[in-house]
């Protein structure tokens, strides 16, 4: 098993995490493969996708870093970890989920919107918080957070797109989660459009100084 700090370092290096929400497991598999084909090397598979375990099985053994998203409870977190998830993401903090992830040495990234929530997350031993939904904030909020909590590391998700990804990346966060751009691309043009969209995000990442 890869050590927790190594997984977080890899996410921080890659900077862009594709958040995959498929209407079916087949859609999620195609979305994931297209995102990887476009150069995105970190993917969050959400538990809002039906039969998500099928997606994990299909993508097992690839070089892409895979995590589980929309995880609401410790039971789901443990199942995801046993299915191969290398990091766990939630829309909000669940302390019992944090305990399970710490037990297995897996990074847990719970969603937060307030300083109080961020402090609670830090107290559970989490290293990175998900700013969610980031559409409610501007990239300058990262500086405001770090002015109060200098040790907080942030991954904005839910509102990051091609229009603002460079600004978010330059704000000093650990990584960004992208979802809506990829899903819209898939609806419009399928695999090829997602692959092209992923390439654009990677170019923006490179322009901001990240690994593409």
C-alpha positions in Angstrom: 0.0 0.0 0.0 1.3 3.5 -0.9 1.9 5.6 2.2 -0.6 8.4 2.9 2.0 11.2 2.6 3.1 9.8 -0.8 -0.5 9.9 -2.1 -1.0 13.5 -1.0 2.4 14.5 -2.5 1.3 12.9 -5.8 -2.0 14.8 -5.8 -0.2 18.0 -5.0 2.2 17.3 -7.8 -0.5 16.5 -10.4 -2.7 19.4 -9.3 -5.8 18.4 -11.4 -8.3 15.7 -10.2 -11.0 14.7 -12.5 -14.3 14.1 -10.6 -16.2 11.5 -12.5 -20.0 11.3 -12.1 -21.5 8.9 -14.6 -25.2 8.1 -15.2 -24.1 4.5 -15.5 -21.0 2.5 -14.7 -20.3 2.3 -18.4 -20.4 6.1 -18.7 -18.0 6.5 -15.8 -15.6 4.0 -17.2 -15.5 5.8 -20.6 -15.3 9.2 -18.9 -12.4 8.0 -16.8 -10.5 6.5 -19.7 -11.0 9.7 -21.8 -9.8 11.9 -18.9 -6.7 9.7 -18.5 -6.2 9.7 -22.3 -6.2 13.5 -22.1 -3.4 13.4 -19.6 -5.3 13.7 -16.2 -3.5 11.3 -13.9 -5.7 11.6 -10.8 -9.4 10.6 -10.8 -12.1 10.7 -8.2 -14.9 8.1 -8.8 -18.0 9.3 -7.0 -20.5 7.0 -5.3 -23.3 8.9 -7.0 -22.6 6.6 -10.0 -24.6 3.4 -10.1 -22.5 0.2 -9.7 -19.3 2.2 -9.0 -17.6 -1.0 -7.8 -17.7 -2.1 -11.4 -15.8 1.0 -12.4 -13.1 0.3 -9.8 -12.7 -3.2 -11.1 -12.4 -2.1 -14.7 -9.8 0.5 -13.9 -7.8 -1.5 -11.4 -4.1 -1.9 -12.3 -3.8 1.3 -14.3 -1.2 3.9 -13.5 -3.8 6.5 -12.7 -4.3 7.6 -9.1 -7.9 6.6 -8.2 -9.9 7.8 -5.2 -13.6 7.6 -4.2 -15.8 10.6 -3.9 -19.3 11.4 -2.4 -18.4 9.1 0.5 -20.9 9.7 3.3 -20.1 7.1 5.9 -17.3 4.9 7.2 -18.8 1.7 5.8 -18.6 3.1 2.3 -15.1 4.4 2.9 -13.9 1.0 4.0 -15.5 -0.7 1.0 -13.9 1.9 -1.3 -10.5 1.3 0.2 -10.8 -2.4 -0.2 -11.9 -1.8 -3.8 -8.6 0.0 -4.4 -9.4 3.7 -3.6 -6.2 5.5 -2.7 -8.0 8.6 -1.3 -11.4 9.3 0.0 -13.4 12.5 -0.6 -16.7 13.6 1.2 -19.0 16.6 0.7 -18.7 17.3 4.5 -16.8 15.9 7.5 -17.7 12.6 9.0 -15.4 11.9 12.0 -16.0 8.1 11.8 -14.9 8.2 8.2 -11.8 10.1 9.2 -11.1 7.3 11.7 -11.4 4.6 9.2 -9.1 6.4 6.7 -6.5 7.1 9.3 -6.6 3.4 10.3 -5.8 2.3 6.8 -3.4 5.1 6.1 -5.5 6.6 3.4 -6.0 10.4 2.8 -9.4 11.8 3.7 -10.5 15.1 2.1 -13.8 16.3 3.6 -15.7 19.3 2.2 -15.7 22.5 4.2 -17.0 26.1 3.7 -16.2 27.8 7.0 -13.2 28.3 9.2 -14.9 26.4 12.0 -15.4 23.4 9.8 -11.8 23.5 8.7 -10.6 23.5 12.3 -12.8 20.5 13.1 -11.3 18.7 10.1 -7.7 19.5 11.2 -8.6 18.0 14.7 -9.5 14.7 13.1 -6.1 14.4 11.5 -6.9 15.3 8.0 -4.2 17.0 5.9 -6.3 18.5 3.0 -9.8 19.9 2.9 -12.1 20.2 0.0 -13.5 23.7 -0.5 -17.0 22.8 -1.7 -18.7 24.2 -3.5 -15.9 26.5 -4.7 -18.4 28.3 -6.9 -19.4 30.2 -3.8 -15.9 31.7 -3.4 -13.2 33.4 -5.4 -9.5 32.2 -5.5 -8.6 35.0 -3.1 -10.4 33.1 -0.4 -7.4 30.8 -0.3 -5.2 33.6 1.0 -7.9 34.5 3.5 -7.9 31.0 4.8 -4.2 30.8 5.1 -4.0 34.1 6.8 -6.0 32.5 9.7 -5.0 28.8 9.3 -1.6 28.8 7.7 -1.4 25.0 7.8 -4.6 24.3 5.9 -4.2 22.8 2.5 -7.1 23.2 0.1 -8.6 21.5 -3.0 -11.4 23.6 -4.5 -14.1 21.5 -6.2 -17.5 22.3 -7.6 -17.1 25.4 -9.8 -13.6 25.0 -11.2 -13.6 25.2 -15.0 -11.5 26.3 -17.9 -12.4 30.0 -17.3 -11.0 30.1 -13.8 -8.7 27.0 -13.3 -5.5 29.0 -13.9 -6.6 31.6 -11.3 -7.4 28.8 -8.8 -4.1 27.0 -9.5 -2.1 30.2 -8.9 -3.9 30.9 -5.6 -1.7 28.4 -3.8 -4.0 25.4 -3.2 -2.9 21.7 -3.2 -5.0 20.8 -6.3 -8.3 21.4 -8.0 -11.2 19.1 -8.7 -12.9 19.4 -12.1 -16.3 17.9 -13.0 -18.8 19.9 -14.9 -16.6 20.7 -17.8 -15.9 17.0 -18.4 -19.5 15.9 -18.0 -20.7 18.6 -20.4 -18.0 17.6 -22.9 -19.1 14.0 -22.6 -22.8 14.9 -23.3 -21.8 16.9 -26.4 -19.1 14.8 -28.0 -18.5 11.7 -26.0 -15.0 10.2 -25.5 -13.1 12.5 -27.9 -14.6 15.7 -26.4 -13.6 14.6 -22.8 -10.1 13.7 -24.0 -9.8 17.2 -25.6 -11.2 18.9 -22.6 -8.8 17.1 -20.3 -5.9 18.3 -22.6 -7.0 21.9 -22.2 -7.1 21.6 -18.4 -3.6 20.1 -18.4 -2.4 22.9 -20.6 -3.8 25.4 -18.1 -2.2 23.4 -15.3 1.2 23.6 -17.0 0.8 27.3 -17.6 0.2 27.8 -13.9 3.4 25.8 -13.1 2.0 22.4 -12.4 2.8 19.0 -13.9 1.0 18.3 -17.1 
